[in-house]
Amino acid sequence: MVLRDDALQVVNPLRTHVVPRAMIHGVSVGDDGTLEVHLDRDRTISAYAFGGSLVDHFKGTSSEAERKIIGWLNSGHAVSDAKGAPQARWTRCAPADLSLILCVAISVAGAIWMKITSS
């Protein structure tokens, strides 16, 4: 979670969401410890980093993140009247992307090797 002046950025393993402050209606922590950002009645964004782990049970990181986001929403920063649309894009991480590419390359090479040697 990254709190900017005008938007909240939720970084998940596959997708990164950038939500304008004006679109956020609330934030809550579920019974299982999952942190959720509520955009409207039908749309919520879950933060996988705050997924209710065993560590969270003792440290309370999801509840702390909830308090910080609520404080950020209630702070005196001016919010523009124009509501931008939330953006979702692929999360980029060079080591994870490289390992995925290598996994596919090794699998393809193994399949080709098995095809060649099975004849």
C-alpha positions in Angstrom: 0.0 0.0 0.0 1.3 3.4 -1.0 -0.5 6.5 0.1 0.0 9.4 -2.3 -1.4 12.9 -2.1 -4.3 12.1 -4.5 -4.4 8.3 -4.8 -4.0 5.0 -3.0 -1.8 2.4 -4.7 -2.5 -1.2 -3.8 0.4 -3.5 -5.0 -0.6 -7.1 -5.3 1.5 -10.0 -6.7 -0.1 -9.8 -10.2 -2.0 -6.6 -10.4 -1.3 -3.1 -9.1 -4.3 -0.8 -8.5 -4.2 3.0 -8.4 -7.4 4.4 -6.9 -8.1 8.1 -6.7 -8.8 9.3 -3.2 -12.3 10.7 -4.2 -13.4 7.1 -5.2 -12.6 5.4 -1.9 -15.7 5.0 0.2 -14.1 3.1 3.0 -11.6 0.5 4.2 -12.1 -2.5 6.5 -10.5 -5.5 7.9 -12.4 -8.8 7.6 -12.7 -11.5 10.3 -9.9 -13.3 8.6 -7.6 -10.3 8.6 -7.9 -9.3 4.9 -7.7 -5.6 4.3 -10.2 -4.4 1.8 -10.6 -1.0 0.1 -14.3 -0.3 -0.8 -14.9 1.8 -3.9 -18.7 1.4 -4.0 -21.3 -1.3 -3.2 -20.1 -3.7 -5.8 -16.4 -3.1 -6.0 -13.7 -3.8 -3.5 -10.0 -4.3 -3.8 -8.3 -6.7 -1.5 -4.7 -6.2 -0.4 -3.0 -9.6 -0.5 -0.1 -8.4 1.6 -2.6 -8.0 4.5 -4.3 -11.3 4.1 -4.6 -12.3 7.7 -1.5 -14.3 8.4 -0.4 -15.8 11.7 2.0 -12.9 12.2 -0.8 -10.4 11.6 -2.8 -12.1 14.4 -0.1 -11.0 16.8 1.3 -7.8 15.2 -2.0 -6.3 13.9 -0.6 -5.0 10.7 -3.9 -5.1 8.8 -5.6 -3.0 11.6 -2.7 -0.6 11.6 -2.9 -0.2 7.8 -6.6 0.4 8.1 -6.1 3.1 10.7 -3.4 4.8 8.5 -5.7 4.7 5.4 -8.7 6.1 7.4 -6.4 8.9 8.7 -5.2 9.6 5.2 -8.8 9.8 3.9 -9.8 12.1 6.8 -6.8 14.3 6.5 -7.2 17.9 5.4 -5.6 17.5 1.9 -7.7 19.0 -0.8 -9.4 16.6 -3.1 -10.3 17.5 -6.6 -13.9 17.2 -7.6 -13.1 15.3 -10.7 -13.3 11.6 -10.1 -10.7 9.7 -12.1 -11.2 6.1 -12.9 -9.2 3.5 -10.9 -6.3 2.0 -12.9 -5.2 -1.6 -12.8 -2.0 -2.8 -14.4 0.4 -5.7 -14.3 2.8 -5.6 -11.4 6.3 -5.6 -12.6 9.1 -7.3 -10.6 12.3 -8.2 -12.4 13.4 -11.2 -10.4 9.9 -12.8 -10.5 9.5 -12.0 -14.2 12.9 -13.5 -15.0 12.2 -16.7 -13.0 8.8 -17.1 -14.8 10.6 -16.7 -18.2 13.3 -19.2 -17.2 10.6 -21.7 -16.0 8.9 -21.5 -19.3 12.2 -21.8 -21.3 13.4 -24.8 -19.3 10.0 -26.5 -19.6 10.0 -26.0 -23.4 13.6 -27.2 -23.6 12.7 -30.3 -21.6 9.7 -31.1 -23.7 11.8 -30.8 -26.9 14.5 -33.0 -25.3 12.0 -35.6 -24.4 10.5 -35.6 -27.9 14.0 -36.0 -29.5 15.2 -38.7 -27.2 11.9 -40.8 -27.2 12.3 -41.7 -30.9 
